[in-house]
Amino acid sequence: MRKIITIILTTLLIGIILIGVSELPEFGRADVPAHNYVSKTYLKDTVKETGALNIITGIILDYRAFDTFVEATVLFTGGIAVLLLLRKEGDQSE
């Protein structure tokens, strides 16, 4: 029963992800959100606003630090969930 639920949830998750991916804009179009004013602002003002010598470091550590922390938390939680699902039935450590 547990394997059936796992297969159903995995199939459902894959379906949701595929629906989301199908809604992405076409690669290379000039009007996609990646080409809006934010990227120009990052390139122009990062060194001045953050004091970082490297633009990438300034963006990751100052502008995107909270987002990066949340991404790491999601990856950790996903890893724990996979370990719990793949655990053998007889592994009951006390």
HUGILIN-V382077 format. One record per residue. OMEGA is omega in whole degrees, 0 to 359 (none if undefined). Layout:
omega=[OMEGA OMEGA]
//
This chain:
omega=[180 180 179 178 179 180 179 180 179 178 178 179 178 178 179 180 179 176 178 180 180 179 180 178 180 182 175 179 184 184 178 183 181 182 180 186 184 181 178 179 178 182 185 192 186 183 181 185 185 183 179 179 181 182 182 178 178 180 184 186 181 183 189 185 181 179 179 177 180 178 178 178 179 178 178 180 177 178 178 179 178 178 179 180 182 181 178 182 184 183 177 180 184 none]
//
